[in-house]
Amino acid sequence: MADVTNYTIENASGANVRTDLNAVFGAIQSSNSKSSDLASSQCVAGMPFLNTTTNILKIRNSSNGAFTEIGNIDQANLGLLSKAGGTMTGALLIDDSSSASTPALSFDTDTDLGLFRKSANVMGFSSSGTEQMIFDANGLTLQAQNDLRFADSDSSHYVGFKAASTVSSSLTWTLPSADATVSGYALVSDASGTLSWAAAGAGAQGAGSDNIFWENDQTVTQSYTITNGQNAGSFGPIEIQNGVTVTVGAGETWTVV
């Protein structure tokens, strides 16, 4: 360890001057090392310093107001992430830029592809410099009528869903919590966005391409309300299980033939 009060060589006898010089050169040689940070009065801007307790190499900032850490001398690359890559032990904080054209996290040969901070707690995904998708507390949103695609086994073809070109009011459909208990049932809406399983309608076909026969179940196992402004029809006999209710509102009818 070596540090000096200052770097001024005072007028004195030859031996004292030599001692003073050796102390100054020793401090410089050891990067002014000490077990605790130097006092401000011992520092000048640009001075290197090694804290031998923490093994952190530092340099005095340009205003001579504090030290700036460089790294740990007992670790490879001073404990810093190498350009060739490595393992980080702390958080990775990237630029707050909200630009989709130059996303903060991108690639050296494809700088308009990547991630960016669209706004507080909203992550943006950019491709070709355009915002394609966002992720926030509400979930995942595909922008600009982009498809949600499901590829086949060799990813040569896909099936997909997309929004209508114009949506007048935002809507979320809530799926049922379990599969249908009867084969051939279809998803139906309650007009409020909640989907459930129900008979698909014109069930069995006739010979060839005939679509003639209407089939329905004989037992109502779940409560049901006829849609407002609609009528319903069934082929009887129909049994309604105990505890199950079929609600027919004013202005609607349910006809059992």
trRosetta pair geometry for C-beta under 8 A, 3 or more apart (Angstrom, degrees):
i j d omega theta_ij theta_ji phi_ij phi_ji
1 30 7.0 154 -146 148 21 153
1 33 5.3 -118 -128 108 59 94
1 34 5.5 87 -163 -106 111 46
1 35 6.5 -32 -109 -29 148 80
1 52 5.8 -95 -90 -2 101 154
2 23 7.4 -175 -166 -162 105 60
2 26 4.2 -133 -151 135 153 97
2 27 4.7 -143 132 -87 100 51
2 29 7.2 26 60 62 154 87
2 30 4.3 115 37 39 111 140
2 32 7.1 -97 96 -126 75 29
2 33 6.2 55 38 50 66 81
2 34 7.8 -108 64 -66 24 77
3 27 5.4 85 -122 -123 30 111
3 32 5.2 62 -109 -167 85 73
3 33 7.1 -135 -53 71 91 33
3 34 4.7 -10 -26 -60 136 123
3 38 6.0 -171 -152 -101 143 107
3 42 6.5 26 172 -178 114 149
4 7 6.5 107 87 -78 133 56
4 23 5.1 111 -92 141 119 107
4 24 5.7 -29 -12 -91 165 58
4 27 4.8 -91 -6 -43 98 152
4 32 7.9 -88 20 -124 73 89
4 42 7.2 158 86 -146 50 106
5 41 7.5 -17 -173 118 74 107
5 42 6.3 -105 -155 -100 31 94
6 41 7.6 -62 -73 149 95 85
6 42 6.9 -131 -77 -122 52 57
7 24 5.4 97 -138 -134 74 118
7 27 7.8 -129 -93 73 91 141
7 44 7.8 -51 9 -11 131 133
9 17 6.2 56 -179 -149 108 83
9 20 5.1 130 -131 121 74 131
9 21 6.2 25 -112 -72 126 77
9 24 7.1 -68 -70 -18 92 150
10 16 7.7 -50 79 135 98 116
10 17 7.8 -138 74 -99 58 72
10 20 6.4 -159 31 -106 79 162
11 17 7.9 -17 -145 -82 28 110
12 16 3.6 -72 128 91 135 132
12 17 5.4 175 66 -52 90 75
12 20 7.1 121 37 -18 133 135
13 16 4.8 88 54 11 78 104
13 17 7.0 -144 92 -7 37 88
14 17 5.8 -56 -145 36 29 110
14 18 6.2 30 156 -20 65 107
15 18 5.6 -54 -149 36 30 113
15 19 6.4 32 152 -20 64 104
16 19 5.5 -50 -147 35 34 113
16 20 6.3 37 152 -21 65 105
17 20 5.6 -54 -150 36 32 114
17 21 6.3 32 152 -19 66 105
18 21 5.7 -53 -147 37 31 111
18 22 6.3 32 155 -19 65 106
19 22 5.8 -54 -147 36 29 111
19 23 6.5 31 154 -21 63 105
20 23 5.9 -56 -152 33 29 111
20 24 6.6 26 153 -16 64 106
21 24 5.8 -57 -149 37 33 109
21 25 6.2 26 156 -13 68 109
22 25 5.8 -57 -142 43 30 107
22 26 6.0 35 156 -24 65 109
23 26 5.6 -54 -145 35 28 114
23 27 6.5 30 154 -21 62 103
24 27 5.8 -54 -153 32 31 111
24 28 6.5 27 152 -15 64 105
25 28 5.6 -54 -146 39 35 110
25 29 6.0 38 154 -24 68 108
26 29 5.6 -51 -141 36 30 113
26 30 6.3 7 164 0 64 111
27 30 6.4 -71 -145 49 24 94
27 32 5.0 31 178 -98 91 65
28 31 7.8 25 -175 -77 30 28
28 32 7.3 16 -86 -50 32 78
30 33 4.4 -86 147 15 105 108
30 50 7.1 -104 155 38 75 124
31 48 4.5 -69 -147 120 96 110
31 49 6.1 161 152 -117 88 16
31 50 4.5 75 94 -14 123 104
31 57 6.9 -32 157 -135 159 96
32 38 6.3 -22 154 -54 123 140
32 42 7.7 149 -164 145 129 116
32 47 6.3 18 2 167 156 111
32 48 6.7 154 23 93 104 63
32 49 4.7 -51 82 -109 113 75
32 50 7.2 147 72 22 60 70
33 49 7.2 147 -88 -168 40 57
33 50 4.0 -21 -102 69 92 104
33 51 7.6 -171 -149 -74 70 11
33 52 5.2 72 176 -48 108 107
34 37 7.5 123 81 -118 114 8
34 38 6.3 112 33 -69 144 75
34 49 7.6 -33 25 -167 94 101
34 50 7.8 136 19 82 50 63
34 51 7.0 -33 75 -119 64 52
34 52 6.5 -148 105 9 13 103
35 51 7.2 55 -167 -169 21 68
35 52 5.1 -56 -88 64 57 98
35 53 4.7 78 -165 -45 72 100
36 51 7.0 18 -133 -139 15 98
36 53 6.7 30 -71 -3 54 135
37 49 7.2 66 -139 141 69 145
37 51 6.2 -29 -71 -91 66 116
37 58 7.8 -6 -117 43 100 158
37 67 6.4 -139 -138 0 122 141
38 42 4.3 -112 177 80 117 127
38 43 5.4 136 101 -59 126 97
38 49 6.0 -115 -3 -128 117 144
39 42 5.0 92 61 2 77 104
39 43 7.5 -154 96 -12 43 95
40 43 5.7 -68 -152 32 38 113
40 64 7.6 99 -160 154 89 91
43 47 5.5 -148 -153 40 75 146
43 49 7.7 -40 -110 -52 105 140
43 60 5.1 157 -176 -105 117 145
43 64 6.0 159 118 -158 104 93
43 67 8.0 -119 -128 -68 149 89
44 47 5.2 108 59 -41 69 116
44 60 6.6 132 88 80 35 159
44 64 6.1 -47 -158 -110 32 126
45 60 5.5 -144 -130 114 30 111
45 61 6.9 -51 -133 104 84 38
45 62 5.3 46 -157 -150 127 33
45 63 6.9 136 -98 40 118 8
45 64 4.4 -85 -60 -58 80 90
46 59 6.7 -20 -154 180 33 104
46 60 6.0 -31 26 67 20 95
46 62 7.4 43 -52 -102 79 56
47 59 7.0 165 81 -157 39 60
47 60 4.3 37 43 4 84 126
48 57 7.0 -16 -169 -173 99 95
48 58 7.3 148 -161 85 52 48
48 59 5.4 -31 -101 -101 58 79
48 60 7.9 -108 -56 0 19 80
49 57 7.5 154 84 -159 44 51
49 58 4.8 -23 68 68 92 96
49 59 7.1 159 19 -93 78 29
49 60 6.9 75 -9 -44 117 85
49 67 6.1 -79 54 -119 130 135
50 55 7.6 -14 -173 -150 96 37
50 56 7.5 169 -151 86 56 40
50 57 5.3 -24 -101 -103 80 68
50 58 7.4 168 -87 21 30 74
50 73 6.7 -7 -133 -14 120 143
51 54 4.7 18 104 40 120 97
51 55 7.2 -59 86 -3 74 12
51 56 5.1 7 46 54 110 85
51 58 6.8 44 -15 -4 99 117
52 55 6.9 32 -147 -80 34 53
54 72 7.6 -101 145 -111 79 92
55 72 5.2 50 109 -156 103 83
55 73 5.4 -127 177 43 90 83
55 74 4.7 -18 176 -4 155 111
56 69 5.6 -44 179 -137 123 103
56 70 7.6 145 177 49 74 67
56 71 7.1 -150 -144 124 69 15
56 72 5.8 -43 -93 -91 61 63
56 73 7.8 169 -115 -6 13 82
57 69 7.7 102 80 -162 49 60
57 70 4.5 -46 98 61 94 117
57 71 6.0 -2 47 60 100 58
57 72 7.5 164 7 -107 81 13
57 73 5.2 91 -36 -52 112 102
57 78 6.8 -75 38 -135 119 118
58 67 3.9 28 162 173 139 123
58 68 6.3 151 -162 73 84 38
58 69 5.4 -49 -102 -102 87 44
58 70 6.1 -177 -102 1 27 87
59 67 6.8 141 69 -156 24 77
59 68 5.5 -25 64 60 78 93
59 70 6.0 70 -11 -48 97 115
60 64 5.8 18 163 -117 121 59
60 66 7.7 167 -147 99 62 26
60 67 5.8 -53 -94 -101 51 66
60 68 7.6 106 -158 13 7 81
61 64 7.0 -145 75 -53 67 19
61 65 6.1 -37 66 46 119 77
61 66 5.6 22 10 65 123 69
61 67 7.1 -178 -19 -122 82 15
61 68 5.2 99 -72 -29 90 107
70 78 6.2 -67 133 -171 83 151
71 75 7.2 -111 163 65 103 106
71 77 7.4 -95 -178 130 160 54
71 78 2.5 72 108 159 148 111
71 79 5.0 178 -166 43 97 91
71 80 5.3 -73 -103 -31 137 102
72 75 4.4 48 89 16 112 112
72 78 5.9 140 48 -173 48 56
72 79 4.1 56 32 -20 106 134
73 78 6.7 -11 -86 -116 41 77
75 78 6.4 61 78 -176 90 14
75 79 3.8 63 82 -66 145 80
76 79 7.7 111 63 -64 46 38
77 80 5.0 -111 139 59 99 77
77 81 7.5 -87 125 89 145 4
77 82 5.1 -119 -89 -74 162 86
77 86 7.8 -138 47 -47 155 162
81 85 7.5 -33 -179 -157 97 23
81 86 5.0 -165 -142 53 72 117
81 88 6.1 -18 -80 -81 126 88
82 85 6.4 -21 79 48 91 26
82 86 5.1 101 26 -30 90 123
88 92 6.1 77 103 -63 172 96
94 104 4.6 129 138 145 117 120
94 105 5.4 -2 -176 -61 176 93
95 104 4.1 -159 64 -133 90 114
96 104 7.3 81 -13 -81 6 150
96 117 5.4 -50 -155 52 57 144
97 102 6.7 -45 142 95 151 93
97 103 7.6 166 93 -153 112 28
97 104 4.9 156 47 -70 99 97
97 116 6.1 -66 97 -148 81 112
97 117 7.1 123 70 41 37 90
98 116 6.2 120 -145 150 28 116
98 117 5.9 -71 -91 90 69 71
98 118 5.8 77 -150 -146 95 26
98 119 6.7 42 -122 -67 132 55
98 124 7.4 87 -159 8 66 143
99 102 4.7 12 109 51 132 79
99 103 6.9 -144 93 -76 72 36
99 116 6.2 -122 66 -149 46 159
100 103 6.5 6 -145 -67 35 87
100 116 6.2 -147 -91 41 46 145
100 118 8.0 25 -66 -100 94 86
100 124 6.0 -95 -93 148 91 140
100 126 4.3 166 -163 -104 76 123
100 129 6.2 98 123 174 81 48
100 130 5.9 32 138 -151 132 17
100 131 4.2 -92 -107 -52 149 80
101 112 5.9 -36 -168 -127 50 103
101 126 7.4 -140 -59 -164 17 146
101 129 4.0 25 -127 -160 65 102
101 130 7.8 30 -82 -63 66 42
102 106 7.3 -88 -170 -19 52 152
102 111 6.4 -7 -132 149 74 105
102 112 6.9 -55 -86 -99 43 67
102 129 7.6 9 -45 -124 47 91
103 106 4.9 129 72 -62 92 103
103 111 7.9 -179 43 169 74 58
103 112 7.3 105 5 -155 91 34
103 113 7.3 -65 29 118 131 17
103 114 3.6 -172 88 80 134 101
103 115 5.6 132 175 65 131 22
103 116 3.9 -124 -135 -45 79 103
103 124 7.3 -147 -115 96 109 101
103 126 4.5 -171 -51 34 125 133
104 114 7.2 -145 60 124 42 129
104 115 6.8 -49 59 95 84 70
104 116 5.0 124 5 -114 87 72
104 117 6.7 15 3 0 141 85
105 114 4.7 -168 95 179 60 120
105 115 4.4 2 56 53 114 94
105 116 7.3 -166 25 -68 74 52
106 110 6.7 -141 174 100 96 66
106 111 4.7 79 127 -148 146 48
106 112 7.0 45 -140 -29 142 10
106 113 6.0 121 -145 72 91 53
106 114 3.4 -108 -89 -26 65 148
106 115 8.0 -162 -65 29 59 54
107 110 4.3 17 71 55 117 88
107 111 6.7 -133 64 -76 54 42
107 113 6.2 -11 19 72 110 102
107 114 6.7 179 -12 -68 74 110
108 111 7.4 10 -143 -68 18 87
110 113 4.5 -10 142 27 111 119
111 114 7.7 -35 -168 -7 38 128
112 126 6.5 -103 171 137 63 118
112 127 7.6 74 126 -173 84 23
112 128 6.0 17 120 -165 124 16
112 129 3.7 -40 -163 -61 130 79
113 126 6.5 -163 -131 101 29 80
113 127 5.5 28 -117 -118 85 59
113 128 7.4 32 -75 -34 83 37
114 125 8.0 -138 121 -148 25 54
114 126 5.9 -3 58 56 55 101
115 123 6.3 -23 -162 -172 106 103
115 124 6.9 140 -162 79 54 57
115 125 6.2 -26 -103 -102 67 60
115 126 7.4 178 -88 16 17 86
116 123 7.8 142 76 -163 36 58
116 124 4.7 -26 69 67 84 109
116 126 6.1 32 5 -16 114 123
117 122 7.3 102 -171 76 59 65
117 123 6.9 -47 -109 -109 50 53
117 124 7.0 82 166 16 3 96
118 122 4.3 -66 66 112 109 109
118 123 6.8 91 4 161 98 6
118 124 3.8 115 -56 -44 101 113
118 131 7.1 74 -101 -124 118 137
118 134 5.8 -20 -11 -122 159 118
119 122 4.6 26 54 39 77 124
121 136 6.0 82 130 -145 83 92
121 137 6.3 5 152 -28 126 103
122 134 5.7 -7 -177 -172 99 120
122 135 7.5 156 -160 76 53 43
122 136 4.4 -20 -108 -84 75 117
123 134 6.6 151 81 -160 52 63
123 135 4.5 -13 61 58 107 94
123 136 7.1 178 21 -69 68 61
124 131 5.2 -59 -164 -127 117 106
124 133 7.6 144 -160 84 49 50
124 134 5.4 -27 -102 -104 61 83
125 131 7.3 99 68 -154 48 61
125 132 5.6 -64 100 63 92 90
125 133 4.2 -5 51 63 122 94
125 134 7.0 -160 13 -79 81 33
125 135 7.4 62 -26 -11 108 98
126 129 6.4 4 175 -134 117 16
126 130 6.5 153 -152 70 80 26
126 131 5.8 -47 -96 -91 77 46
126 132 6.6 132 -128 6 25 89
127 130 6.6 -33 71 59 58 77
127 132 4.9 11 22 -21 103 142
130 144 7.8 -7 152 -5 123 157
131 134 7.0 12 -179 -57 115 93
131 143 5.6 30 121 35 89 169
132 142 7.4 -27 159 -152 71 68
132 143 5.7 -167 -172 47 23 106
132 144 7.3 -72 -129 35 52 115
132 146 6.0 79 -170 -69 86 157
133 140 6.7 -5 -176 -172 112 90
133 141 6.7 162 -157 85 63 53
133 142 5.5 -28 -104 -110 90 51
133 143 6.0 -147 -78 1 33 91
133 146 7.0 -80 -69 57 88 156
134 140 7.7 167 87 -152 46 47
134 141 5.0 -5 57 57 89 104
134 143 6.7 74 -8 -49 91 111
135 139 7.5 -77 -142 148 65 28
135 140 5.4 -15 -103 -102 83 70
135 141 7.7 -175 -79 21 37 72
136 139 7.5 -5 64 39 62 28
136 141 7.7 -4 21 3 96 112
138 141 7.4 28 91 -43 112 112
142 145 7.9 -4 121 160 103 7
142 146 4.1 -124 173 69 110 105
142 147 7.4 -113 173 66 158 15
142 148 6.2 -141 -28 -61 153 84
142 162 7.9 -99 103 -127 142 72
142 163 7.8 177 80 -9 105 109
143 146 6.1 45 64 -3 47 117
145 162 5.6 56 180 176 75 115
145 163 5.4 -116 -118 61 69 92
145 164 8.0 -85 -118 99 111 20
145 165 6.3 3 -96 -110 151 52
146 162 6.9 -148 109 -124 23 103
147 160 4.0 13 -177 169 120 145
147 161 6.9 137 -158 68 71 35
147 162 4.7 -57 -99 -69 63 107
148 160 5.8 159 77 -158 47 83
148 161 4.9 -11 54 57 103 88
148 162 7.1 173 12 -76 70 54
149 158 4.3 22 -175 159 107 148
149 159 7.3 154 -151 81 63 32
149 160 4.1 -32 -96 -90 66 114
150 158 5.9 151 74 -161 39 89
150 159 5.4 -17 59 61 97 81
150 160 6.8 172 14 -82 67 57
151 155 4.2 15 165 -121 143 66
151 156 7.8 120 -168 28 101 31
151 157 7.2 143 -150 87 67 33
151 158 4.5 -48 -94 -91 55 98
152 155 6.7 -163 63 -69 60 20
152 156 6.3 -38 59 47 114 73
152 157 5.1 26 2 65 123 79
152 158 6.7 -140 -14 -84 72 43
155 158 7.7 9 -152 -64 55 96
163 167 5.9 -50 177 -45 120 128
164 167 5.6 129 61 -69 100 78
167 170 6.8 68 134 -89 126 45
167 171 7.4 -135 -170 15 119 95
171 193 5.8 -162 -171 -98 90 113
172 193 5.7 55 81 -169 56 137
173 189 7.1 -80 -126 -105 107 111
173 193 5.3 -142 -102 -165 45 73
173 194 7.7 158 -159 -92 60 15
173 195 5.5 42 179 -30 105 116
174 193 6.0 71 2 134 87 89
174 194 5.0 -21 59 -113 110 63
174 195 6.4 -171 80 18 52 80
175 187 7.9 -55 -131 -125 73 134
175 195 5.7 -22 -117 61 39 121
176 179 7.7 132 95 -90 124 15
176 180 7.8 84 69 -64 162 63
176 187 7.5 -147 -11 -117 109 93
176 195 6.1 -94 -34 102 77 83
176 196 5.4 97 -82 -121 112 50
176 197 5.9 -20 -39 -24 164 89
179 197 7.7 64 167 -63 39 149
180 183 7.5 139 103 -85 118 21
180 185 3.8 -176 -150 57 154 132
180 197 3.8 168 -98 -152 96 155
181 185 7.8 47 46 -7 51 149
181 197 7.5 147 14 92 67 150
182 185 5.1 95 76 -38 89 114
182 197 7.6 157 44 145 85 127
182 199 7.6 -24 94 -87 140 74
182 217 7.1 -87 -105 -73 167 129
184 199 7.5 14 114 -142 98 63
184 200 5.7 -100 159 0 82 123
184 203 6.6 53 160 -134 147 97
185 197 4.2 48 139 180 138 103
185 198 6.1 148 -160 68 99 15
185 199 6.2 -65 -114 -88 74 32
185 200 6.4 -178 -143 -41 25 82
186 197 7.3 145 71 -148 22 63
186 198 6.5 -39 64 67 70 68
186 199 7.6 13 22 137 86 19
186 200 4.1 91 -13 -101 116 84
186 201 7.7 -19 21 -4 137 89
187 195 4.7 0 -169 -175 108 121
187 196 7.3 140 -147 69 61 22
187 197 6.6 -46 -93 -94 49 53
187 198 8.0 71 -157 24 13 80
188 195 6.8 148 72 -151 30 69
188 196 6.1 -33 62 65 81 73
188 197 7.6 93 17 -152 86 11
188 198 4.4 -16 8 26 134 126
189 192 7.7 175 171 36 93 43
189 193 6.9 -7 -153 -95 110 13
189 194 7.1 125 -152 70 64 43
189 195 5.7 -40 -91 -95 63 68
190 193 7.7 -39 57 44 85 35
190 194 4.8 -2 25 64 120 95
190 195 7.9 -148 -4 -81 80 24
190 196 7.0 53 -44 3 100 111
190 227 8.0 -170 -154 -100 50 93
191 227 6.4 114 -23 -140 132 109
191 228 7.7 -98 51 32 164 98
199 203 7.2 -52 -174 -67 106 110
199 215 7.9 -138 -165 100 132 72
199 216 5.7 91 140 -126 177 75
199 217 6.5 -154 -66 -9 131 94
200 203 6.7 117 63 -91 97 68
201 214 7.4 -60 163 -134 57 93
202 211 6.0 59 140 171 139 99
202 213 7.4 126 -169 85 79 42
202 214 5.3 -65 -117 -99 64 75
203 213 6.7 -54 72 107 80 88
203 214 6.6 96 19 -156 82 34
203 215 3.6 -57 44 43 140 106
203 216 7.6 -176 -19 -59 129 43
204 213 4.5 -18 76 81 96 125
204 215 5.4 65 -1 -19 95 131
205 209 7.4 -65 -176 -168 135 27
205 210 5.8 139 177 86 84 66
205 211 5.3 -44 -120 -100 90 57
205 212 7.2 89 -157 22 46 70
205 213 7.1 -180 -111 34 9 95
206 210 3.1 -33 62 93 110 133
206 211 7.2 -121 17 -51 85 14
206 212 4.5 28 -28 20 121 120
206 213 6.3 128 -58 -14 79 99
207 210 5.8 44 56 17 50 123
214 235 7.1 143 102 -23 101 125
215 235 7.9 -66 -136 36 34 134
216 234 5.3 -112 90 -143 160 86
216 235 5.8 148 38 33 108 88
217 220 7.7 137 97 -73 114 43
217 221 8.0 -52 133 -6 152 100
218 237 6.6 43 -157 86 102 69
218 238 6.3 -153 -164 -113 50 46
218 239 6.2 37 143 16 81 93
219 238 7.5 155 -93 -164 26 60
219 239 4.7 -22 -109 70 76 100
219 240 7.7 157 -161 -90 60 21
219 241 6.3 57 178 -46 105 96
220 224 6.8 -108 -157 12 118 118
220 238 6.5 42 -24 176 101 105
220 239 7.1 -157 20 95 73 49
220 240 4.6 -11 54 -114 119 69
220 241 6.4 -140 86 8 65 80
220 244 5.5 176 118 132 96 142
220 246 6.0 -43 -174 -57 167 115
221 241 5.5 45 -116 0 51 140
221 244 6.4 -141 -173 -88 17 154
222 244 6.3 -150 -147 -132 5 116
223 244 5.3 -161 -68 -157 64 65
223 245 4.6 18 -128 52 106 75
223 246 7.2 -162 -152 -70 56 40
223 247 7.5 37 179 -13 96 97
224 245 7.9 -164 35 97 47 56
224 246 5.4 -2 63 -118 88 74
224 247 7.2 -155 101 27 45 75
225 246 7.8 163 -88 -165 33 46
225 247 4.1 -15 -112 64 80 114
225 249 7.2 46 -174 -34 98 103
226 230 6.1 -149 168 82 88 91
226 231 7.3 -1 -172 -135 134 25
226 232 5.1 -127 -119 -11 110 123
226 246 7.6 54 -35 175 88 87
226 247 6.7 -137 13 95 74 63
226 248 5.1 36 10 -115 133 62
226 249 6.3 -141 69 13 98 83
226 252 4.5 165 110 149 134 148
226 253 8.0 -165 -177 66 169 17
226 254 5.9 -138 -69 -64 138 102
227 230 4.1 32 76 26 99 132
227 252 7.6 159 74 -114 44 145
228 249 6.2 -16 -104 56 71 155
228 251 7.9 38 -160 81 67 120
228 252 7.1 -112 -128 -51 32 128
229 251 7.0 -14 -91 124 44 124
229 252 7.2 -36 -2 -79 9 99
230 252 6.2 21 73 -125 49 114
231 252 5.9 176 -93 -160 54 70
231 253 4.7 2 -132 57 105 81
231 254 7.3 -176 -169 -78 68 37
231 255 7.1 23 169 -3 113 101
232 248 7.9 -124 32 -107 114 100
232 252 7.5 33 0 171 88 109
232 253 7.4 -155 38 100 62 52
232 254 4.6 -7 69 -115 102 78
232 255 7.3 180 94 26 52 64
233 254 7.4 174 -82 -162 32 52
233 255 4.7 -15 -111 67 82 94
233 256 7.5 164 -160 -83 55 32
233 257 6.8 22 -173 -13 103 105
234 238 5.6 51 117 -69 141 139
234 254 7.3 8 5 180 104 94
234 255 7.5 172 28 91 61 51
234 256 5.0 -17 70 -111 94 76
234 257 7.4 -172 91 22 42 74
235 256 7.4 109 -146 -162 8 67
235 257 5.5 -38 -112 67 60 93
236 256 4.3 65 -48 166 115 109
236 257 6.5 -178 12 74 87 35
237 256 8.0 47 -137 166 35 129
238 256 5.4 -107 6 -131 127 138
240 244 5.4 -147 179 86 84 108
240 245 7.8 59 -180 -104 132 21
240 246 6.2 -107 -112 -9 134 110
241 244 4.5 68 65 4 83 128
246 254 6.8 36 149 -63 129 176
248 252 5.3 -145 -169 94 76 103
248 253 6.8 37 -167 -130 130 22
248 254 5.0 -113 -91 -8 130 110
249 252 4.9 62 58 19 76 119
